[in-house]
Amino acid sequence: GGKLDFVLHSIGMSVNVRKKIHYTESNYDFTTKGWDVSAVSFHKVMSVLYKQDAMNEWGSIVALTYMAAQRVFPD
């Protein structure tokens, strides 16, 4: 019925993690697929909201992240 006050982007994916591939053996194609699904989809959401003028002036857009640092820097 009107413009949005709040949008939550909570899409995160790592194909390497899902396939239980150790960080030192990461598959680059899987890594870029994860970036596409996670980060680029966030950009697409913001782009569509902007083009459609769908957000209220002081609306908020929040993105949750995947804790990839735990895989990169264990312990």
All heavy atoms as a GROMACS GRO file, in nm:
protein
  599
    1GLY      N    1   0.076  -0.118   0.000
    1GLY     CA    2   0.000   0.000   0.000
    1GLY      C    3   0.081   0.127   0.000
    1GLY      O    4   0.026   0.234  -0.005
    2GLY      N    5   0.212   0.121   0.006
    2GLY     CA    6   0.292   0.243   0.007
    2GLY      C    7   0.439   0.209  -0.004
    2GLY      O    8   0.476   0.096  -0.034
    3LYS      N    9   0.522   0.308   0.022
    3LYS     CA   10   0.666   0.286   0.014
    3LYS      C   11   0.714   0.206   0.135
    3LYS      O   12   0.649   0.202   0.240
    3LYS     CB   13   0.738   0.419   0.005
    3LYS     CG   14   0.712   0.490  -0.126
    3LYS     CD   15   0.798   0.614  -0.137
    3LYS     CE   16   0.775   0.682  -0.270
    3LYS     NZ   17   0.867   0.794  -0.290
    4LEU      N   18   0.832   0.147   0.120
    4LEU     CA   19   0.888   0.062   0.224
    4LEU      C   20   0.968   0.143   0.326
    4LEU      O   21   1.036   0.240   0.291
    4LEU     CB   22   0.979  -0.043   0.162
    4LEU     CG   23   0.913  -0.136   0.060
    4LEU    CD1   24   1.018  -0.222  -0.009
    4LEU    CD2   25   0.808  -0.221   0.126
    5ASP      N   26   0.959   0.101   0.451
    5ASP     CA   27   1.039   0.162   0.557
    5ASP      C   28   1.168   0.083   0.580
    5ASP      O   29   1.267   0.137   0.627
    5ASP     CB   30   0.962   0.164   0.689
    5ASP     CG   31   0.844   0.258   0.685
    5ASP    OD1   32   0.858   0.367   0.626
    5ASP    OD2   33   0.737   0.222   0.739
    6PHE      N   34   1.164  -0.046   0.550
    6PHE     CA   35   1.275  -0.133   0.589
    6PHE      C   36   1.286  -0.250   0.492
    6PHE      O   37   1.185  -0.310   0.457
    6PHE     CB   38   1.249  -0.186   0.731
    6PHE     CG   39   1.360  -0.268   0.788
    6PHE    CD1   40   1.470  -0.208   0.845
    6PHE    CD2   41   1.355  -0.406   0.782
    6PHE    CE1   42   1.573  -0.284   0.898
    6PHE    CE2   43   1.458  -0.482   0.834
    6PHE     CZ   44   1.566  -0.421   0.893
    7VAL      N   45   1.408  -0.281   0.450
    7VAL     CA   46   1.434  -0.400   0.368
    7VAL      C   47   1.551  -0.474   0.431
    7VAL      O   48   1.652  -0.414   0.467
    7VAL     CB   49   1.466  -0.362   0.222
    7VAL    CG1   50   1.512  -0.483   0.144
    7VAL    CG2   51   1.345  -0.299   0.155
    8LEU      N   52   1.536  -0.604   0.444
    8LEU     CA   53   1.643  -0.690   0.496
    8LEU      C   54   1.689  -0.782   0.385
    8LEU      O   55   1.609  -0.857   0.329
    8LEU     CB   56   1.594  -0.772   0.614
    8LEU     CG   57   1.690  -0.879   0.666
    8LEU    CD1   58   1.815  -0.815   0.724
    8LEU    CD2   59   1.621  -0.966   0.769
    9HIS      N   60   1.818  -0.778   0.353
    9HIS     CA   61   1.878  -0.870   0.256
    9HIS      C   62   1.955  -0.974   0.336
    9HIS      O   63   2.054  -0.943   0.400
    9HIS     CB   64   1.971  -0.794   0.161
    9HIS     CG   65   2.035  -0.881   0.058
    9HIS    ND1   66   2.153  -0.949   0.082
    9HIS    CD2   67   1.999  -0.912  -0.068
    9HIS    CE1   68   2.186  -1.017  -0.027
    9HIS    NE2   69   2.094  -0.996  -0.119
   10SER      N   70   1.909  -1.095   0.334
   10SER     CA   71   1.971  -1.200   0.414
   10SER      C   72   1.999  -1.322   0.326
   10SER      O   73   1.957  -1.433   0.355
   10SER     CB   74   1.878  -1.238   0.530
   10SER     OG   75   1.939  -1.336   0.610
   11ILE      N   76   2.068  -1.296   0.216
   11ILE     CA   77   2.104  -1.403   0.125
   11ILE      C   78   2.255  -1.418   0.128
   11ILE      O   79   2.328  -1.325   0.096
   11ILE     CB   80   2.058  -1.373  -0.019
   11ILE    CG1   81   1.908  -1.355  -0.025
   11ILE    CG2   82   2.105  -1.483  -0.115
   11ILE    CD1   83   1.856  -1.303  -0.157
   12GLY      N   84   2.302  -1.530   0.172
   12GLY     CA   85   2.445  -1.556   0.174
   12GLY      C   86   2.469  -1.700   0.136
   12GLY      O   87   2.396  -1.789   0.179
   13MET      N   88   2.570  -1.724   0.056
   13MET     CA   89   2.596  -1.860   0.014
   13MET      C   90   2.743  -1.878  -0.017
   13MET      O   91   2.806  -1.789  -0.074
   13MET     CB   92   2.516  -1.894  -0.111
   13MET     CG   93   2.533  -2.038  -0.155
   13MET     SD   94   2.444  -2.074  -0.306
   13MET     CE   95   2.566  -2.031  -0.427
   14SER      N   96   2.797  -1.989   0.022
   14SER     CA   97   2.932  -2.028  -0.017
   14SER      C   98   2.924  -2.172  -0.066
   14SER      O   99   2.901  -2.264   0.012
   14SER     CB  100   3.029  -2.018   0.099
   14SER     OG  101   3.153  -2.076   0.061
   15VAL      N  102   2.941  -2.189  -0.195
   15VAL     CA  103   2.936  -2.324  -0.252
   15VAL      C  104   3.050  -2.408  -0.195
   15VAL      O  105   3.032  -2.527  -0.166
   15VAL     CB  106   2.942  -2.319  -0.406
   15VAL    CG1  107   2.934  -2.458  -0.465
   15VAL    CG2  108   2.831  -2.230  -0.461
   16ASN      N  109   3.167  -2.348  -0.176
   16ASN     CA  110   3.280  -2.423  -0.120
   16ASN      C  111   3.246  -2.479   0.019
   16ASN      O  112   3.278  -2.595   0.048
   16ASN     CB  113   3.403  -2.333  -0.110
   16ASN     CG  114   3.467  -2.308  -0.245
   16ASN    OD1  115   3.504  -2.401  -0.315
   16ASN    ND2  116   3.477  -2.182  -0.283
   17VAL      N  117   3.180  -2.399   0.102
   17VAL     CA  118   3.141  -2.446   0.235
   17VAL      C  119   3.037  -2.556   0.223
   17VAL      O  120   3.047  -2.660   0.290
   17VAL     CB  121   3.089  -2.329   0.321
   17VAL    CG1  122   3.027  -2.380   0.450
   17VAL    CG2  123   3.201  -2.230   0.350
   18ARG      N  124   2.938  -2.535   0.138
   18ARG     CA  125   2.832  -2.636   0.123
   18ARG      C  126   2.888  -2.770   0.075
   18ARG      O  127   2.836  -2.875   0.110
   18ARG     CB  128   2.725  -2.586   0.027
   18ARG     CG  129   2.649  -2.467   0.085
   18ARG     CD  130   2.542  -2.423  -0.006
   18ARG     NE  131   2.423  -2.496   0.033
   18ARG     CZ  132   2.308  -2.486  -0.032
   18ARG    NH1  133   2.298  -2.410  -0.136
   18ARG    NH2  134   2.205  -2.554   0.008
   19LYS      N  135   2.993  -2.763  -0.007
   19LYS     CA  136   3.054  -2.886  -0.058
   19LYS      C  137   3.167  -2.935   0.030
   19LYS      O  138   3.240  -3.027  -0.006
   19LYS     CB  139   3.102  -2.864  -0.200
   19LYS     CG  140   2.988  -2.842  -0.299
   19LYS     CD  141   3.039  -2.836  -0.441
   19LYS     CE  142   2.927  -2.822  -0.540
   19LYS     NZ  143   2.851  -2.945  -0.560
   20LYS      N  144   3.185  -2.869   0.147
   20LYS     CA  145   3.287  -2.907   0.246
   20LYS      C  146   3.429  -2.906   0.187
   20LYS      O  147   3.510  -2.991   0.215
   20LYS     CB  148   3.254  -3.042   0.309
   20LYS     CG  149   3.121  -3.044   0.381
   20LYS     CD  150   3.098  -3.172   0.455
   20LYS     CE  151   2.962  -3.184   0.516
   20LYS     NZ  152   2.895  -3.074   0.568
   21ILE      N  153   3.456  -2.804   0.105
   21ILE     CA  154   3.588  -2.787   0.046
   21ILE      C  155   3.669  -2.697   0.139
   21ILE      O  156   3.627  -2.585   0.172
   21ILE     CB  157   3.578  -2.723  -0.095
   21ILE    CG1  158   3.500  -2.817  -0.188
   21ILE    CG2  159   3.716  -2.692  -0.151
   21ILE    CD1  160   3.466  -2.757  -0.323
   22HIS      N  161   3.785  -2.743   0.182
   22HIS     CA  162   3.870  -2.667   0.273
   22HIS      C  163   3.912  -2.536   0.207
   22HIS      O  164   3.930  -2.529   0.086
   22HIS     CB  165   3.994  -2.749   0.311
   22HIS     CG  166   4.071  -2.688   0.422
   22HIS    ND1  167   4.171  -2.597   0.399
   22HIS    CD2  168   4.063  -2.703   0.556
   22HIS    CE1  169   4.222  -2.558   0.515
   22HIS    NE2  170   4.159  -2.622   0.612
   23TYR      N  171   3.931  -2.434   0.290
   23TYR     CA  172   3.964  -2.302   0.238
   23TYR      C  173   4.087  -2.304   0.147
   23TYR      O  174   4.090  -2.237   0.044
   23TYR     CB  175   3.988  -2.204   0.354
   23TYR     CG  176   4.032  -2.068   0.308
   23TYR    CD1  177   3.942  -1.982   0.246
   23TYR    CD2  178   4.164  -2.027   0.322
   23TYR    CE1  179   3.981  -1.859   0.201
   23TYR    CE2  180   4.205  -1.903   0.276
   23TYR     CZ  181   4.113  -1.820   0.216
   23TYR     OH  182   4.153  -1.697   0.171
   24THR      N  183   4.187  -2.381   0.181
   24THR     CA  184   4.310  -2.385   0.099
   24THR      C  185   4.289  -2.454  -0.034
   24THR      O  186   4.374  -2.445  -0.123
   24THR     CB  187   4.425  -2.455   0.175
   24THR    OG1  188   4.383  -2.588   0.209
   24THR    CG2  189   4.463  -2.377   0.300
   25GLU      N  190   4.178  -2.522  -0.050
   25GLU     CA  191   4.146  -2.591  -0.176
   25GLU      C  192   4.028  -2.527  -0.248
   25GLU      O  193   3.970  -2.586  -0.339
   25GLU     CB  194   4.114  -2.739  -0.148
   25GLU     CG  195   4.223  -2.814  -0.074
   25GLU     CD  196   4.352  -2.822  -0.156
   25GLU    OE1  197   4.343  -2.839  -0.279
   25GLU    OE2  198   4.459  -2.811  -0.095
   26SER      N  199   3.991  -2.406  -0.208
   26SER     CA  200   3.872  -2.339  -0.262
   26SER      C  201   3.871  -2.337  -0.415
   26SER      O  202   3.972  -2.311  -0.479
   26SER     CB  203   3.862  -2.196  -0.211
   26SER     OG  204   3.835  -2.196  -0.074
   27ASN      N  205   3.754  -2.366  -0.469
   27ASN     CA  206   3.733  -2.362  -0.613
   27ASN      C  207   3.691  -2.220  -0.651
   27ASN      O  208   3.590  -2.168  -0.602
   27ASN     CB  209   3.622  -2.462  -0.649
   27ASN     CG  210   3.588  -2.463  -0.795
   27ASN    OD1  211   3.551  -2.361  -0.852
   27ASN    ND2  212   3.596  -2.579  -0.855
   28TYR      N  213   3.767  -2.156  -0.738
   28TYR     CA  214   3.742  -2.016  -0.774
   28TYR      C  215   3.605  -1.997  -0.838
   28TYR      O  216   3.536  -1.900  -0.810
   28TYR     CB  217   3.852  -1.964  -0.867
   28TYR     CG  218   3.834  -1.819  -0.902
   28TYR    CD1  219   3.863  -1.719  -0.808
   28TYR    CD2  220   3.786  -1.781  -1.026
   28TYR    CE1  221   3.846  -1.585  -0.839
   28TYR    CE2  222   3.767  -1.647  -1.057
   28TYR     CZ  223   3.797  -1.550  -0.964
   28TYR     OH  224   3.778  -1.418  -0.995
   29ASP      N  225   3.564  -2.089  -0.923
   29ASP     CA  226   3.432  -2.079  -0.986
   29ASP      C  227   3.321  -2.082  -0.881
   29ASP      O  228   3.222  -2.009  -0.891
   29ASP     CB  229   3.411  -2.188  -1.090
   29ASP     CG  230   3.497  -2.171  -1.213
   29ASP    OD1  231   3.533  -2.056  -1.245
   29ASP    OD2  232   3.530  -2.272  -1.277
   30PHE      N  233   3.338  -2.167  -0.780
   30PHE     CA  234   3.240  -2.173  -0.671
   30PHE      C  235   3.242  -2.042  -0.592
   30PHE      O  236   3.137  -1.992  -0.549
   30PHE     CB  237   3.268  -2.289  -0.576
   30PHE     CG  238   3.242  -2.425  -0.634
   30PHE    CD1  239   3.295  -2.538  -0.574
   30PHE    CD2  240   3.166  -2.443  -0.748
   30PHE    CE1  241   3.272  -2.664  -0.625
   30PHE    CE2  242   3.142  -2.569  -0.800
   30PHE     CZ  243   3.195  -2.680  -0.739
   31THR      N  244   3.362  -1.985  -0.572
   31THR     CA  245   3.374  -1.860  -0.498
   31THR      C  246   3.301  -1.747  -0.569
   31THR      O  247   3.223  -1.673  -0.508
   31THR     CB  248   3.522  -1.822  -0.479
   31THR    OG1  249   3.588  -1.927  -0.406
   31THR    CG2  250   3.538  -1.692  -0.403
   32THR      N  251   3.322  -1.735  -0.699
   32THR     CA  252   3.255  -1.628  -0.773
   32THR      C  253   3.104  -1.649  -0.778
   32THR      O  254   3.028  -1.553  -0.775
   32THR     CB  255   3.312  -1.613  -0.915
   32THR    OG1  256   3.301  -1.736  -0.985
   32THR    CG2  257   3.457  -1.568  -0.912
   33LYS      N  258   3.060  -1.773  -0.783
   33LYS     CA  259   2.916  -1.802  -0.778
   33LYS      C  260   2.857  -1.754  -0.645
   33LYS      O  261   2.750  -1.693  -0.642
   33LYS     CB  262   2.892  -1.952  -0.796
   33LYS     CG  263   2.751  -1.998  -0.778
   33LYS     CD  264   2.682  -1.999  -0.908
   33LYS     CE  265   2.546  -2.067  -0.888
   33LYS     NZ  266   2.464  -2.049  -1.003
   34GLY      N  267   2.929  -1.778  -0.536
   34GLY     CA  268   2.884  -1.732  -0.406
   34GLY      C  269   2.876  -1.581  -0.398
   34GLY      O  270   2.782  -1.525  -0.342
   35TRP      N  271   2.977  -1.513  -0.455
   35TRP     CA  272   2.974  -1.365  -0.458
   35TRP      C  273   2.855  -1.316  -0.537
   35TRP      O  274   2.789  -1.220  -0.499
   35TRP     CB  275   3.101  -1.310  -0.518
   35TRP     CG  276   3.224  -1.329  -0.435
   35TRP    CD1  277   3.230  -1.353  -0.300
   35TRP    CD2  278   3.358  -1.326  -0.482
   35TRP    NE1  279   3.360  -1.366  -0.261
   35TRP    CE2  280   3.441  -1.349  -0.370
   35TRP    CE3  281   3.416  -1.307  -0.606
   35TRP    CZ2  282   3.580  -1.353  -0.380
   35TRP    CZ3  283   3.554  -1.312  -0.615
   35TRP    CH2  284   3.635  -1.334  -0.503
   36ASP      N  285   2.829  -1.382  -0.650
   36ASP     CA  286   2.717  -1.341  -0.734
   36ASP      C  287   2.585  -1.354  -0.659
   36ASP      O  288   2.503  -1.262  -0.660
   36ASP     CB  289   2.715  -1.424  -0.863
   36ASP     CG  290   2.613  -1.374  -0.963
   36ASP    OD1  291   2.603  -1.251  -0.981
   36ASP    OD2  292   2.545  -1.457  -1.024
   37VAL      N  293   2.566  -1.467  -0.593
   37VAL     CA  294   2.442  -1.491  -0.521
   37VAL      C  295   2.431  -1.396  -0.401
   37VAL      O  296   2.325  -1.338  -0.377
   37VAL     CB  297   2.433  -1.638  -0.474
   37VAL    CG1  298   2.318  -1.658  -0.377
   37VAL    CG2  299   2.420  -1.730  -0.594
   38SER      N  300   2.540  -1.377  -0.328
   38SER     CA  301   2.536  -1.300  -0.204
   38SER      C  302   2.544  -1.150  -0.226
   38SER      O  303   2.451  -1.076  -0.194
   38SER     CB  304   2.651  -1.344  -0.112
   38SER     OG  305   2.642  -1.482  -0.085
   39ALA      N  306   2.654  -1.103  -0.282
   39ALA     CA  307   2.679  -0.959  -0.291
   39ALA      C  308   2.606  -0.894  -0.408
   39ALA      O  309   2.547  -0.786  -0.393
   39ALA     CB  310   2.829  -0.933  -0.302
   40VAL      N  311   2.610  -0.956  -0.523
   40VAL     CA  312   2.550  -0.893  -0.640
   40VAL      C  313   2.398  -0.888  -0.626
   40VAL      O  314   2.334  -0.793  -0.671
   40VAL     CB  315   2.594  -0.963  -0.771
   40VAL    CG1  316   2.529  -0.901  -0.892
   40VAL    CG2  317   2.746  -0.957  -0.784
   41SER      N  318   2.340  -0.986  -0.560
   41SER     CA  319   2.195  -0.981  -0.539
   41SER      C  320   2.157  -0.864  -0.448
   41SER      O  321   2.051  -0.804  -0.465
   41SER     CB  322   2.142  -1.114  -0.484
   41SER     OG  323   2.188  -1.135  -0.352
   42PHE      N  324   2.244  -0.829  -0.355
   42PHE     CA  325   2.219  -0.712  -0.269
   42PHE      C  326   2.217  -0.585  -0.354
   42PHE      O  327   2.129  -0.500  -0.340
   42PHE     CB  328   2.324  -0.704  -0.159
   42PHE     CG  329   2.308  -0.586  -0.066
   42PHE    CD1  330   2.189  -0.565   0.002
   42PHE    CD2  331   2.411  -0.497  -0.047
   42PHE    CE1  332   2.174  -0.456   0.088
   42PHE    CE2  333   2.398  -0.389   0.038
   42PHE     CZ  334   2.278  -0.368   0.106
   43HIS      N  335   2.314  -0.574  -0.442
   43HIS     CA  336   2.318  -0.459  -0.532
   43HIS      C  337   2.192  -0.454  -0.619
   43HIS      O  338   2.135  -0.348  -0.642
   43HIS     CB  339   2.443  -0.464  -0.620
   43HIS     CG  340   2.450  -0.351  -0.718
   43HIS    ND1  341   2.399  -0.359  -0.845
   43HIS    CD2  342   2.499  -0.226  -0.704
   43HIS    CE1  343   2.417  -0.244  -0.907
   43HIS    NE2  344   2.478  -0.162  -0.825
   44LYS      N  345   2.150  -0.568  -0.669
   44LYS     CA  346   2.030  -0.573  -0.754
   44LYS      C  347   1.906  -0.529  -0.676
   44LYS      O  348   1.823  -0.453  -0.728
   44LYS     CB  349   2.011  -0.715  -0.810
   44LYS     CG  350   1.892  -0.730  -0.900
   44LYS     CD  351   1.906  -0.651  -1.028
   44LYS     CE  352   1.792  -0.678  -1.123
   44LYS     NZ  353   1.799  -0.599  -1.244
   45VAL      N  354   1.894  -0.572  -0.553
   45VAL     CA  355   1.780  -0.532  -0.470
   45VAL      C  356   1.779  -0.380  -0.454
   45VAL      O  357   1.677  -0.314  -0.472
   45VAL     CB  358   1.784  -0.601  -0.331
   45VAL    CG1  359   1.689  -0.535  -0.232
   45VAL    CG2  360   1.751  -0.748  -0.345
   46MET      N  361   1.896  -0.323  -0.420
   46MET     CA  362   1.903  -0.177  -0.403
   46MET      C  363   1.873  -0.104  -0.533
   46MET      O  364   1.805  -0.001  -0.533
   46MET     CB  365   2.040  -0.136  -0.350
   46MET     CG  366   2.064  -0.181  -0.207
   46MET     SD  367   2.216  -0.114  -0.137
   46MET     CE  368   2.340  -0.182  -0.246
   47SER      N  369   1.922  -0.156  -0.644
   47SER     CA  370   1.899  -0.094  -0.774
   47SER      C  371   1.750  -0.091  -0.808
   47SER      O  372   1.698   0.012  -0.852
   47SER     CB  373   1.976  -0.171  -0.882
   47SER     OG  374   1.951  -0.121  -1.009
   48VAL      N  375   1.682  -0.201  -0.787
   48VAL     CA  376   1.538  -0.208  -0.816
   48VAL      C  377   1.460  -0.114  -0.724
   48VAL      O  378   1.371  -0.042  -0.768
   48VAL     CB  379   1.486  -0.353  -0.805
   48VAL    CG1  380   1.334  -0.357  -0.808
   48VAL    CG2  381   1.544  -0.438  -0.916
   49LEU      N  382   1.495  -0.114  -0.595
   49LEU     CA  383   1.428  -0.022  -0.503
   49LEU      C  384   1.444   0.123  -0.546
   49LEU      O  385   1.349   0.201  -0.542
   49LEU     CB  386   1.484  -0.040  -0.361
   49LEU     CG  387   1.450  -0.172  -0.291
   49LEU    CD1  388   1.534  -0.188  -0.165
   49LEU    CD2  389   1.302  -0.181  -0.260
   50TYR      N  390   1.564   0.159  -0.589
   50TYR     CA  391   1.592   0.296  -0.633
   50TYR      C  392   1.513   0.330  -0.760
   50TYR      O  393   1.447   0.434  -0.767
   50TYR     CB  394   1.741   0.314  -0.655
   50TYR     CG  395   1.779   0.451  -0.706
   50TYR    CD1  396   1.780   0.560  -0.620
   50TYR    CD2  397   1.812   0.470  -0.839
   50TYR    CE1  398   1.813   0.687  -0.667
   50TYR    CE2  399   1.846   0.595  -0.887
   50TYR     CZ  400   1.846   0.704  -0.801
   50TYR     OH  401   1.878   0.828  -0.846
   51LYS      N  402   1.520   0.242  -0.858
   51LYS     CA  403   1.453   0.268  -0.986
   51LYS      C  404   1.301   0.275  -0.972
   51LYS      O  405   1.235   0.348  -1.044
   51LYS     CB  406   1.492   0.162  -1.090
   51LYS     CG  407   1.636   0.176  -1.136
   51LYS     CD  408   1.674   0.064  -1.230
   51LYS     CE  409   1.822   0.076  -1.267
   51LYS     NZ  410   1.868  -0.039  -1.345
   52GLN      N  411   1.248   0.198  -0.880
   52GLN     CA  412   1.103   0.196  -0.858
   52GLN      C  413   1.059   0.302  -0.755
   52GLN      O  414   0.940   0.312  -0.726
   52GLN     CB  415   1.058   0.057  -0.809
   52GLN     CG  416   1.082  -0.053  -0.909
   52GLN     CD  417   0.995  -0.039  -1.031
   52GLN    OE1  418   0.879  -0.003  -1.023
   52GLN    NE2  419   1.053  -0.067  -1.148
   53ASP      N  420   1.156   0.375  -0.699
   53ASP     CA  421   1.127   0.474  -0.595
   53ASP      C  422   1.041   0.410  -0.486
   53ASP      O  423   0.938   0.464  -0.445
   53ASP     CB  424   1.059   0.597  -0.654
   53ASP     CG  425   1.055   0.714  -0.557
   53ASP    OD1  426   1.144   0.722  -0.469
   53ASP    OD2  427   0.962   0.796  -0.568
   54ALA      N  428   1.085   0.294  -0.440
   54ALA     CA  429   1.004   0.212  -0.350
   54ALA      C  430   1.032   0.236  -0.202
   54ALA      O  431   0.959   0.186  -0.116
   54ALA     CB  432   1.026   0.064  -0.381
   55MET      N  433   1.137   0.312  -0.168
   55MET     CA  434   1.174   0.333  -0.028
   55MET      C  435   1.127   0.470   0.020
   55MET      O  436   1.133   0.568  -0.054
   55MET     CB  437   1.326   0.325  -0.010
   55MET     CG  438   1.387   0.190  -0.038
   55MET     SD  439   1.339   0.060   0.079
   55MET     CE  440   1.409   0.120   0.231
   56ASN      N  441   1.083   0.475   0.145
   56ASN     CA  442   1.056   0.604   0.208
   56ASN      C  443   1.188   0.679   0.223
   56ASN      O  444   1.296   0.618   0.227
   56ASN     CB  445   0.990   0.585   0.344
   56ASN     CG  446   0.842   0.560   0.330
   56ASN    OD1  447   0.774   0.627   0.253
   56ASN    ND2  448   0.791   0.463   0.404
   57GLU      N  449   1.179   0.811   0.234
   57GLU     CA  450   1.299   0.895   0.238
   57GLU      C  451   1.398   0.851   0.345
   57GLU      O  452   1.518   0.849   0.322
   57GLU     CB  453   1.259   1.041   0.261
   57GLU     CG  454   1.377   1.135   0.258
   57GLU     CD  455   1.336   1.280   0.274
   57GLU    OE1  456   1.216   1.310   0.269
   57GLU    OE2  457   1.427   1.362   0.290
   58TRP      N  458   1.352   0.816   0.462
   58TRP     CA  459   1.441   0.774   0.570
   58TRP      C  460   1.433   0.624   0.595
   58TRP      O  461   1.461   0.578   0.705
   58TRP     CB  462   1.409   0.853   0.698
   58TRP     CG  463   1.435   0.998   0.680
   58TRP    CD1  464   1.342   1.097   0.659
   58TRP    CD2  465   1.562   1.062   0.674
   58TRP    NE1  466   1.403   1.217   0.643
   58TRP    CE2  467   1.540   1.200   0.652
   58TRP    CE3  468   1.692   1.017   0.686
   58TRP    CZ2  469   1.643   1.291   0.642
   58TRP    CZ3  470   1.795   1.110   0.676
   58TRP    CH2  471   1.770   1.245   0.654
   59GLY      N  472   1.400   0.548   0.491
   59GLY     CA  473   1.395   0.402   0.504
   59GLY      C  474   1.534   0.343   0.522
   59GLY      O  475   1.636   0.408   0.495
   60SER      N  476   1.539   0.218   0.563
   60SER     CA  477   1.666   0.150   0.589
   60SER      C  478   1.677   0.023   0.507
   60SER      O  479   1.579  -0.049   0.488
   60SER     CB  480   1.678   0.112   0.737
   60SER     OG  481   1.677   0.227   0.819
   61ILE      N  482   1.800  -0.003   0.462
   61ILE     CA  483   1.831  -0.129   0.393
   61ILE      C  484   1.945  -0.192   0.471
   61ILE      O  485   2.050  -0.131   0.488
   61ILE     CB  486   1.873  -0.106   0.247
   61ILE    CG1  487   1.765  -0.030   0.171
   61ILE    CG2  488   1.903  -0.240   0.180
   61ILE    CD1  489   1.808   0.016   0.033
   62VAL      N  490   1.923  -0.314   0.519
   62VAL     CA  491   2.022  -0.383   0.600
   62VAL      C  492   2.057  -0.514   0.533
   62VAL      O  493   1.970  -0.585   0.482
   62VAL     CB  494   1.967  -0.410   0.743
   62VAL    CG1  495   2.064  -0.492   0.825
   62VAL    CG2  496   1.934  -0.279   0.813
   63ALA      N  497   2.186  -0.546   0.533
   63ALA     CA  498   2.232  -0.674   0.479
   63ALA      C  499   2.304  -0.752   0.587
   63ALA      O  500   2.387  -0.696   0.660
   63ALA     CB  501   2.325  -0.651   0.360
   64LEU      N  502   2.272  -0.878   0.598
   64LEU     CA  503   2.345  -0.966   0.689
   64LEU      C  504   2.460  -1.029   0.611
   64LEU      O  505   2.452  -1.047   0.490
   64LEU     CB  506   2.252  -1.075   0.743
   64LEU     CG  507   2.131  -1.026   0.821
   64LEU    CD1  508   2.048  -1.145   0.867
   64LEU    CD2  509   2.173  -0.942   0.939
   65THR      N  510   2.566  -1.062   0.680
   65THR     CA  511   2.683  -1.119   0.613
   65THR      C  512   2.706  -1.262   0.659
   65THR      O  513   2.658  -1.304   0.763
   65THR     CB  514   2.810  -1.037   0.640
   65THR    OG1  515   2.840  -1.042   0.780
   65THR    CG2  516   2.794  -0.894   0.596
   66TYR      N  517   2.785  -1.331   0.581
   66TYR     CA  518   2.829  -1.466   0.616
   66TYR      C  519   2.963  -1.454   0.687
   66TYR      O  520   3.050  -1.379   0.644
   66TYR     CB  521   2.842  -1.550   0.488
   66TYR     CG  522   2.912  -1.681   0.510
   66TYR    CD1  523   2.849  -1.782   0.580
   66TYR    CD2  524   3.041  -1.703   0.463
   66TYR    CE1  525   2.912  -1.902   0.602
   66TYR    CE2  526   3.105  -1.823   0.485
   66TYR     CZ  527   3.040  -1.922   0.555
   66TYR     OH  528   3.104  -2.039   0.577
   67MET      N  529   2.982  -1.525   0.791
   67MET     CA  530   3.104  -1.516   0.871
   67MET      C  531   3.219  -1.592   0.806
   67MET      O  532   3.275  -1.686   0.862
   67MET     CB  533   3.078  -1.568   1.013
   67MET     CG  534   2.977  -1.485   1.090
   67MET     SD  535   3.036  -1.318   1.122
   67MET     CE  536   3.167  -1.352   1.236
   68ALA      N  537   3.256  -1.552   0.686
   68ALA     CA  538   3.362  -1.622   0.613
   68ALA      C  539   3.496  -1.610   0.682
   68ALA      O  540   3.584  -1.695   0.663
   68ALA     CB  541   3.371  -1.567   0.471
   69ALA      N  542   3.515  -1.507   0.762
   69ALA     CA  543   3.643  -1.490   0.830
   69ALA      C  544   3.676  -1.609   0.919
   69ALA      O  545   3.792  -1.640   0.941
   69ALA     CB  546   3.641  -1.362   0.913
   70GLN      N  547   3.576  -1.678   0.967
   70GLN     CA  548   3.602  -1.796   1.049
   70GLN      C  549   3.668  -1.906   0.969
   70GLN      O  550   3.746  -1.984   1.023
   70GLN     CB  551   3.472  -1.847   1.113
   70GLN     CG  552   3.420  -1.754   1.217
   70GLN     CD  553   3.290  -1.804   1.277
   70GLN    OE1  554   3.216  -1.881   1.217
   70GLN    NE2  555   3.260  -1.758   1.398
   71ARG      N  556   3.638  -1.914   0.839
   71ARG     CA  557   3.703  -2.014   0.754
   71ARG      C  558   3.843  -1.970   0.718
   71ARG      O  559   3.933  -2.050   0.707
   71ARG     CB  560   3.623  -2.036   0.625
   71ARG     CG  561   3.518  -2.142   0.639
   71ARG     CD  562   3.442  -2.162   0.509
   71ARG     NE  563   3.520  -2.204   0.394
   71ARG     CZ  564   3.553  -2.329   0.366
   71ARG    NH1  565   3.524  -2.426   0.448
   71ARG    NH2  566   3.618  -2.356   0.254
   72VAL      N  567   3.860  -1.841   0.695
   72VAL     CA  568   3.989  -1.789   0.652
   72VAL      C  569   4.088  -1.787   0.769
   72VAL      O  570   4.203  -1.825   0.755
   72VAL     CB  571   3.972  -1.648   0.593
   72VAL    CG1  572   4.108  -1.591   0.553
   72VAL    CG2  573   3.880  -1.651   0.474
   73PHE      N  574   4.040  -1.744   0.884
   73PHE     CA  575   4.125  -1.733   1.002
   73PHE      C  576   4.067  -1.815   1.117
   73PHE      O  577   4.011  -1.759   1.209
   73PHE     CB  578   4.138  -1.587   1.044
   73PHE     CG  579   4.189  -1.496   0.937
   73PHE    CD1  580   4.105  -1.408   0.872
   73PHE    CD2  581   4.322  -1.500   0.898
   73PHE    CE1  582   4.150  -1.324   0.772
   73PHE    CE2  583   4.370  -1.417   0.797
   73PHE     CZ  584   4.284  -1.329   0.735
   74PRO      N  585   4.081  -1.948   1.111
   74PRO     CA  586   4.023  -2.030   1.218
   74PRO      C  587   4.091  -2.003   1.352
   74PRO      O  588   4.207  -1.963   1.357
   74PRO     CB  589   4.049  -2.173   1.170
   74PRO     CG  590   4.163  -2.162   1.075
   74PRO     CD  591   4.153  -2.026   1.013
   75ASP      N  592   4.016  -2.023   1.456
   75ASP     CA  593   4.062  -2.005   1.595
   75ASP      C  594   4.099  -1.862   1.623
   75ASP      O  595   4.180  -1.829   1.702
   75ASP     CB  596   4.176  -2.098   1.628
   75ASP     CG  597   4.135  -2.244   1.606
   75ASP    OD1  598   4.022  -2.280   1.638
   75ASP    OD2  599   4.219  -2.319   1.553
   0.00000   0.00000   0.00000
